[in-house]
Structures are given as C-alpha cells and as structure tokens.
Amino acid sequence: MKRLLTAAWLIPFGTYSIFSAPHALFVFTVVLLALFCFREYTRLVENQGLLTFSFTGYIAGIALLILPGDAWASAALLPVLALGLSLRSDDFKTGFASAGAFALGILYVFGAWRCGIALHDKSPHWLFFACALNWAGDTGAYYTGRTFGKHKLAPGISPGKTIEGAIGGIAASVIFAGIYLPRFVSGVTIAQAMALAIVGNLAGQIGDLCESALKRGAGMKDSGTMLAGHGGWLDRLDSSLFSMPTIYWALLVLSRCQ
C-alpha cells in the first residue's frame, strides 16, 4: 500500500515537472532531486569508511548543474578539487579512495542530472523518454522474470534478477520507444527509437546493478527512507542516472552522423 500511495503522487509530480512546470521551477526541482540523491550517495560512501566532503560536494554539484553553456566542462577540475580535499585525511590510503568517491559521486549524480536538463532543453519528450524507458523496462523485466526466469543475471549483487527478465526489460523498452518517440519527437524513425531504447535500457540496468552493489558494500538495504515503500531517491532513480547521460551521448553521436 505504501508503494502505491507514493507512486500516486510521484508519477503526477514527475509528469508535471517535465512537461508543464516553468523552466525555473523545473531546474529547481532537478537541483532538489540531485541534492537528495547525492545525500544518499554520501551515506553509502560514509558507511564504507570513507570521507565524504559532503558540503563541498553539494556546492560543486550545484555549480555543475547551473553553470551556463560550456562552463560545465569545468568538471575537468574535479580531480584537482578531490585530490586537494584528500590531503585532509590522516590515512592516505582511504584519503585517495575518498577523493575518488567524491569525484565519482558528483559526476554520477549531478553530471547525470545536467544531461537531464540538456535533454529537457532539446525537448521535454527526450527527458521523459530517458526516464520512462526504464520504467517500462522494469515492468517488462518483472513479469518476464517472474514467468520465465531461470538463469541468474548477477546473483552476488541482486539475486532476484534473471537474464530472461533483463531481455524482457529490453523488449518492453523497445516497444515503448517504437510507439512513443516517432509520435512525439519529429524526425525520429522507429529504427532509431528502438536503437536508443536498447542502449538506454542496458545503461539503466547496469545503473540499477551498480547502485545495488554500492548498497551491499555499505551494508544497507535501501539508500534512504524518503519514499515510503520505495526506499530512497537513489533507489528510484539509479537507472535514470545512467540512462540520461547515455541517451544524451547517443543523440550527440546521431547528430554528427546525419
């Protein structure tokens, strides 16, 4: 019941934010979601015995999200910032690991959402597609895995996932993409839509497994508790954090090939 109640407000909230909210409100919502995700990421890092430099991470992440134009390429300065912060550690072994976790977290969370903003600037339908292909894929994976699943996909990370379910998830995403993109985004062929769905869904499935591995390493069942019945924001958006930059990258490749 908690999952249904959470979904009852989460889905309309997401749809409104993408399609109807003023741009400033949309960006503000993205910043909030990124901050929530990064907060949960830092908890995973902290539970693995590493320093988080969380306050600096929030500042650097927000800058990465809102800097105009090509200024977000300043992400190349992240190693400078991360390694500089690592000098605060008395143990250089964990200090350098903490620096890596810090830089990774900013790119993983805030970098992905910056790509989400860029997709939205192209068309709200692109951002919706990058997220919804995982929702469609999760549904297909669940029912396919439940009916036909026999071969474990990654038993050491997520014992419930099967290869058959993963294939079913890709198939569901391809069907969704073939129906949605040509209808709502001009110039996209069915073949292109299907190819984007495969690439994006594969990225999303890897993202889901990676977040599960992070939780296992931290000894945590959920990344957070903000979403009743769903865990944390990172639990809900782990696939999208991989699919948004992947879809954005794929669109850049397509634009250069045409």
C-alpha positions as CSV (number, residue, x, y, z in Angstrom):
1,M,0.0,0.0,0.0
2,K,2.8,2.4,0.8
3,R,4.3,1.8,-2.6
4,L,1.0,2.6,-4.3
5,L,0.5,5.8,-2.2
6,T,4.0,7.0,-3.0
7,A,3.5,6.3,-6.7
8,A,0.1,8.1,-6.6
9,W,1.9,11.4,-6.1
10,L,5.3,10.7,-7.5
11,I,4.1,10.0,-11.1
12,P,1.9,13.2,-11.4
13,F,4.7,15.2,-9.8
14,G,7.3,13.9,-12.3
15,T,5.0,14.4,-15.3
16,Y,4.1,18.0,-14.3
17,S,7.8,18.9,-13.6
18,I,8.9,17.6,-17.0
19,F,6.0,18.9,-19.2
20,S,4.2,21.7,-17.5
21,A,6.4,23.4,-14.9
22,P,8.0,26.8,-15.7
23,H,11.7,26.2,-16.6
24,A,13.0,27.8,-13.4
25,L,10.8,25.5,-11.4
26,F,11.9,22.5,-13.4
27,V,15.6,23.4,-12.8
28,F,14.9,24.0,-9.1
29,T,13.2,20.5,-8.9
30,V,16.2,18.9,-10.6
31,V,18.5,20.6,-8.1
32,L,16.5,19.3,-5.2
33,L,16.4,15.7,-6.6
34,A,20.1,15.8,-7.3
35,L,20.8,17.0,-3.7
36,F,18.6,14.2,-2.3
37,C,20.4,11.6,-4.4
38,F,23.8,12.9,-3.5
39,R,23.0,13.0,0.2
40,E,22.0,9.3,0.0
41,Y,25.2,8.6,-2.1
42,T,27.3,10.1,0.7
43,R,25.7,7.9,3.2
44,L,26.7,4.9,1.2
45,V,30.3,6.2,1.0
46,E,30.4,7.0,4.7
47,N,29.2,3.5,5.6
48,Q,32.2,2.1,3.7
49,G,34.6,4.0,6.0
50,L,35.5,6.8,3.6
51,L,35.4,10.6,3.9
52,T,32.5,12.3,2.0
53,F,33.5,16.1,1.9
54,S,29.7,16.4,1.5
55,F,29.4,20.2,1.9
56,T,31.9,20.9,-0.8
57,G,30.2,18.2,-2.9
58,Y,26.9,20.0,-2.7
59,I,28.5,23.3,-3.8
60,A,30.4,21.7,-6.6
61,G,27.4,19.7,-7.7
62,I,25.1,22.7,-7.8
63,A,27.7,24.6,-9.8
64,L,27.9,21.8,-12.3
65,L,24.1,21.8,-12.7
66,I,23.6,25.6,-13.2
67,L,26.7,26.9,-14.8
68,P,25.7,28.2,-18.3
69,G,26.8,27.0,-21.7
70,D,30.1,25.1,-21.9
71,A,31.1,26.2,-18.4
72,W,30.0,22.8,-17.0
73,A,33.2,21.5,-18.7
74,S,34.8,22.8,-15.5
75,A,34.0,19.2,-14.3
76,A,37.6,18.6,-15.5
77,L,38.7,20.4,-12.4
78,L,37.1,17.8,-10.2
79,P,40.4,15.8,-9.8
80,V,42.1,18.9,-8.6
81,L,39.4,19.6,-6.0
82,A,39.0,15.9,-4.9
83,L,42.7,15.2,-4.5
84,G,43.2,18.5,-2.7
85,L,40.5,17.6,-0.2
86,S,42.1,14.1,0.2
87,L,45.1,15.8,1.9
88,R,42.9,16.4,4.9
89,S,42.9,12.7,5.6
90,D,45.5,11.2,8.1
91,D,45.4,7.9,6.2
92,F,46.4,8.4,2.6
93,K,45.0,5.0,1.5
94,T,41.5,6.0,2.5
95,G,42.2,9.6,1.6
96,F,42.7,8.8,-2.1
97,A,39.8,6.4,-2.1
98,S,37.7,9.2,-0.6
99,A,38.8,11.5,-3.3
100,G,37.8,9.0,-6.0
101,A,34.4,8.5,-4.3
102,F,33.9,12.3,-4.1
103,A,34.6,13.0,-7.8
104,L,32.6,9.9,-8.9
105,G,29.6,11.0,-6.9
106,I,29.5,14.5,-8.4
107,L,29.7,13.1,-11.9
108,Y,27.4,10.2,-11.1
109,V,24.6,12.3,-9.6
110,F,25.0,16.0,-10.7
111,G,26.6,15.1,-14.1
112,A,23.7,12.9,-14.9
113,W,21.1,15.5,-14.0
114,R,23.0,18.1,-16.0
115,C,22.4,15.8,-19.0
116,G,18.8,15.6,-18.0
117,I,18.5,19.3,-18.2
118,A,20.2,19.3,-21.6
119,L,17.7,16.6,-22.8
120,H,14.8,18.8,-21.5
121,D,16.2,21.8,-23.4
122,K,16.1,19.7,-26.6
123,S,12.5,18.6,-25.8
124,P,10.7,17.6,-22.6
125,H,9.8,14.4,-24.5
126,W,13.5,13.4,-24.6
127,L,13.9,13.6,-20.9
128,F,10.6,11.8,-20.3
129,F,11.8,9.1,-22.7
130,A,15.2,8.7,-21.0
131,C,13.4,8.1,-17.7
132,A,10.3,6.2,-18.8
133,L,12.2,3.6,-20.9
134,N,13.5,2.3,-17.6
135,W,10.0,2.3,-16.0
136,A,8.7,0.3,-19.0
137,G,11.7,-1.9,-18.8
138,D,11.3,-2.6,-15.1
139,T,7.7,-3.7,-15.7
140,G,8.7,-6.0,-18.6
141,A,11.6,-7.4,-16.6
142,Y,9.4,-8.1,-13.6
143,Y,6.8,-10.1,-15.4
144,T,9.2,-11.8,-17.8
145,G,11.5,-12.8,-15.0
146,R,8.6,-14.0,-12.9
147,T,7.2,-16.1,-15.7
148,F,10.3,-17.4,-17.5
149,G,13.3,-16.5,-15.3
150,K,15.7,-19.4,-14.7
151,H,19.2,-18.1,-15.2
152,K,20.5,-15.6,-12.6
153,L,21.9,-12.3,-14.0
154,A,24.1,-11.2,-11.1
155,P,23.4,-13.4,-8.1
156,G,26.1,-11.9,-6.0
157,I,24.6,-8.4,-6.4
158,S,20.9,-8.8,-7.0
159,P,19.7,-12.5,-6.5
160,G,16.2,-11.8,-7.9
161,K,17.3,-10.6,-11.3
162,T,17.4,-13.1,-14.2
163,I,18.8,-13.0,-17.7
164,E,15.3,-13.7,-19.1
165,G,14.0,-10.7,-17.1
166,A,16.7,-8.5,-18.4
167,I,15.8,-9.5,-22.0
168,G,12.2,-8.9,-21.3
169,G,13.0,-5.4,-19.9
170,I,14.9,-4.5,-23.1
171,A,11.9,-5.8,-25.2
172,A,9.4,-3.7,-23.2
173,S,11.6,-0.6,-23.6
174,V,11.9,-1.2,-27.4
175,I,8.1,-1.5,-27.7
176,F,7.6,1.7,-25.7
177,A,10.2,3.6,-27.7
178,G,8.8,2.5,-31.0
179,I,5.4,3.8,-30.0
180,Y,6.4,7.0,-28.2
181,L,9.3,8.6,-29.9
182,P,8.1,8.7,-33.5
183,R,4.8,10.1,-32.3
184,F,6.1,12.9,-30.1
185,V,9.6,13.7,-31.4
186,S,9.7,14.8,-35.1
187,G,12.3,13.2,-37.3
188,V,12.9,10.1,-35.2
189,T,12.4,6.8,-37.1
190,I,11.2,3.6,-35.5
191,A,14.6,2.1,-36.1
192,Q,16.4,4.9,-34.3
193,A,13.9,4.8,-31.4
194,M,14.5,1.1,-31.0
195,A,18.3,1.5,-31.0
196,L,18.1,4.3,-28.5
197,A,15.9,2.2,-26.3
198,I,18.3,-0.8,-26.3
199,V,21.3,1.5,-25.4
200,G,19.4,3.4,-22.8
201,N,17.8,0.3,-21.2
202,L,21.1,-1.5,-21.0
203,A,22.6,1.5,-19.3
204,G,19.7,1.7,-16.9
205,Q,20.0,-2.0,-16.0
206,I,23.8,-1.5,-15.3
207,G,22.9,1.5,-13.2
208,D,20.5,-0.5,-11.1
209,L,23.1,-3.2,-10.5
210,C,25.8,-0.7,-9.6
211,E,23.6,1.0,-7.0
212,S,22.8,-2.4,-5.6
213,A,26.5,-3.2,-5.4
214,L,27.1,0.2,-3.6
215,K,24.4,-0.7,-1.1
216,R,25.9,-4.2,-0.5
217,G,29.3,-2.7,0.0
218,A,27.8,-0.2,2.6
219,G,25.7,-2.9,4.3
220,M,22.5,-1.1,3.6
221,K,19.2,-2.4,2.2
222,D,18.0,1.0,0.9
223,S,19.8,4.2,0.1
224,G,17.3,6.2,2.1
225,T,13.8,6.4,3.6
226,M,12.2,9.5,2.0
227,L,10.0,7.5,-0.4
228,A,7.7,5.2,1.7
229,G,7.7,1.7,0.3
230,H,10.4,2.6,-2.3
231,G,13.4,3.4,-0.1
232,G,15.3,6.5,-1.2
233,W,15.5,8.7,-4.2
234,L,18.7,6.9,-5.4
235,D,16.8,3.6,-5.2
236,R,14.1,5.0,-7.6
237,L,16.4,7.0,-9.9
238,D,19.5,4.7,-10.2
239,S,18.6,3.6,-13.7
240,S,17.8,7.1,-14.8
241,L,21.2,8.4,-13.6
242,F,22.8,6.0,-16.2
243,S,20.2,6.3,-19.0
244,M,20.1,10.2,-19.1
245,P,23.8,10.7,-19.9
246,T,23.7,7.7,-22.2
247,I,20.7,8.9,-24.2
248,Y,22.2,12.4,-24.4
249,W,25.5,11.0,-25.6
250,A,23.7,8.8,-28.2
251,L,21.8,11.9,-29.5
252,L,25.1,13.7,-29.9
253,V,26.5,10.8,-31.9
254,L,23.4,10.6,-34.1
255,S,23.5,14.4,-34.8
256,R,27.1,14.1,-36.0
257,C,26.3,11.1,-38.2
258,Q,23.5,12.8,-40.0
